[in-house]
Amino acid sequence: MLDWIGSLAPAVYLQRSPNVYVFVNAAHIAALGVLIGAIVALDCRMLGAARALPFGIIGPYLSRLARYGLIAAMATGLWLFSVRPHEYVENSAFLIKVGLVVLGVLNAAWLHRRAAWRRALDAGEISTALRLHASASLTVWFGAVLAGRWIGFL
């Protein structure tokens, strides 16, 4: 399967185009900036920062922004992965990063399905459960960024 991924036309194109690789890598970093920036802002708001900003307005906006950043980061990340799939699946930092991203996405999905999320949007009431989600989110996403940076050093 990994050989097949590495032989796909987009993977071969990226392997043969070092300049395009740089742009895809830059797009991945920019997407991560959008993703992490939105998540940090949202989590900090849930933890009590910027209370003057109505949560019912800022919450959905930052959630959508994070979703778009995640989609772009996953698309560019998968394309970058396709260049050297064998190396990446043997890299423990990459595997940790992927695991943490999955945890971060599951945490966000769970958060958005809670009645506490809807109450926070409707009434601005940030419960202890939401604060726990925010704390877990910050920890998990920071870990994913750290693991992502660590990939090149293993």
DOKEDO-897055 format. One record per residue (C-alpha): residue number from 1; residue in three letters; x, y, z. Coordinates in steps of 0.1 Angstrom, whole numbers, plus 5000, padded with zeros to 4 digits. Example, Ala and Ser with C-alpha at 12.3 -4.5 7.8 and 13.67 -1.06 7.14 Angstrom:
BEGIN
   resi   resn   east   north     up
      1    Ala   5123    4955   5078
      2    Ser   5137    4989   5071
! end
This chain:
BEGIN
   resi   resn   east   north     up
      1    Met   5000    5000   5000
      2    Leu   5028    5024   5009
      3    Asp   5045    5017   4975
      4    Trp   5012    5024   4958
      5    Ile   5008    5058   4977
      6    Gly   5043    5067   4967
      7    Ser   5036    5059   4930
      8    Leu   5005    5080   4927
      9    Ala   5008    5109   4902
     10    Pro   5006    5137   4928
     11    Ala   5034    5120   4948
     12    Val   5056    5115   4918
     13    Tyr   5049    5151   4907
     14    Leu   5060    5164   4942
     15    Gln   5090    5141   4942
     16    Arg   5102    5155   4909
     17    Ser   5094    5191   4917
     18    Pro   5115    5205   4945
     19    Asn   5101    5240   4940
     20    Val   5065    5228   4943
     21    Tyr   5075    5207   4974
     22    Val   5086    5240   4990
     23    Phe   5052    5256   4983
     24    Val   5032    5226   4995
     25    Asn   5053    5225   5027
     26    Ala   5048    5263   5032
     27    Ala   5010    5258   5026
     28    His   5011    5230   5052
     29    Ile   5028    5253   5077
     30    Ala   5003    5281   5069
     31    Ala   4974    5257   5074
     32    Leu   4988    5246   5107
     33    Gly   4991    5283   5117
     34    Val   4954    5288   5110
     35    Leu   4944    5256   5128
     36    Ile   4965    5261   5159
     37    Gly   4958    5299   5160
     38    Ala   4921    5293   5160
     39    Ile   4923    5265   5185
     40    Val   4944    5284   5209
     41    Ala   4921    5315   5207
     42    Leu   4890    5293   5212
     43    Asp   4905    5273   5241
     44    Cys   4918    5305   5258
     45    Arg   4884    5321   5255
     46    Met   4869    5290   5271
     47    Leu   4895    5292   5299
     48    Gly   4884    5327   5307
     49    Ala   4905    5350   5284
     50    Ala   4889    5378   5264
     51    Arg   4856    5376   5283
     52    Ala   4844    5407   5265
     53    Leu   4841    5387   5233
     54    Pro   4807    5371   5231
     55    Phe   4812    5333   5231
     56    Gly   4781    5328   5209
     57    Ile   4798    5348   5181
     58    Ile   4835    5339   5186
     59    Gly   4830    5302   5193
     60    Pro   4814    5292   5160
     61    Tyr   4837    5315   5140
     62    Leu   4869    5300   5155
     63    Ser   4856    5265   5153
     64    Arg   4849    5270   5116
     65    Leu   4884    5285   5111
     66    Ala   4900    5256   5128
     67    Arg   4880    5231   5107
     68    Tyr   4892    5249   5075
     69    Gly   4928    5249   5088
     70    Leu   4925    5212   5096
     71    Ile   4912    5203   5062
     72    Ala   4940    5223   5045
     73    Ala   4967    5208   5068
     74    Met   4954    5173   5062
     75    Ala   4954    5177   5024
     76    Thr   4989    5192   5023
     77    Gly   5001    5168   5049
     78    Leu   4989    5138   5030
     79    Trp   5005    5151   4999
     80    Leu   5038    5155   5017
     81    Phe   5035    5121   5033
     82    Ser   5031    5106   4998
     83    Val   5066    5116   4989
     84    Arg   5082    5093   5015
     85    Pro   5055    5071   5030
     86    His   5079    5043   5041
     87    Glu   5101    5067   5060
     88    Tyr   5072    5084   5077
     89    Val   5055    5052   5090
     90    Glu   5088    5042   5106
     91    Asn   5092    5076   5122
     92    Ser   5080    5075   5158
     93    Ala   5075    5113   5159
     94    Phe   5053    5111   5129
     95    Leu   5032    5083   5145
     96    Ile   5029    5103   5177
     97    Lys   5018    5134   5157
     98    Val   4991    5115   5138
     99    Gly   4979    5100   5171
    100    Leu   4977    5134   5188
    101    Val   4959    5149   5158
    102    Val   4933    5121   5160
    103    Leu   4929    5128   5197
    104    Gly   4926    5165   5190
    105    Val   4899    5159   5164
    106    Leu   4880    5134   5187
    107    Asn   4882    5159   5215
    108    Ala   4867    5187   5193
    109    Ala   4840    5164   5180
    110    Trp   4830    5154   5215
    111    Leu   4830    5190   5226
    112    His   4807    5201   5198
    113    Arg   4782    5174   5206
    114    Arg   4779    5183   5242
    115    Ala   4749    5201   5256
    116    Ala   4774    5223   5275
    117    Trp   4787    5236   5241
    118    Arg   4752    5246   5230
    119    Arg   4746    5263   5264
    120    Ala   4779    5282   5260
    121    Leu   4769    5294   5226
    122    Asp   4734    5303   5237
    123    Ala   4740    5318   5271
    124    Gly   4778    5323   5273
    125    Glu   4780    5298   5302
    126    Ile   4814    5281   5301
    127    Ser   4811    5250   5322
    128    Thr   4839    5231   5339
    129    Ala   4835    5204   5313
    130    Leu   4842    5228   5285
    131    Arg   4873    5241   5304
    132    Leu   4885    5206   5307
    133    His   4881    5201   5270
    134    Ala   4900    5234   5263
    135    Ser   4928    5223   5286
    136    Ala   4930    5189   5269
    137    Ser   4929    5205   5235
    138    Leu   4958    5229   5242
    139    Thr   4979    5200   5256
    140    Val   4971    5177   5227
    141    Trp   4976    5202   5199
    142    Phe   5008    5216   5214
    143    Gly   5020    5180   5216
    144    Ala   5011    5175   5179
    145    Val   5030    5206   5169
    146    Leu   5060    5195   5190
    147    Ala   5059    5160   5175
    148    Gly   5056    5175   5140
    149    Arg   5088    5195   5145
    150    Trp   5105    5165   5159
    151    Ile   5099    5144   5127
    152    Gly   5129    5159   5109
    153    Phe   5152    5151   5138
    154    Leu   5146    5113   5139
! end
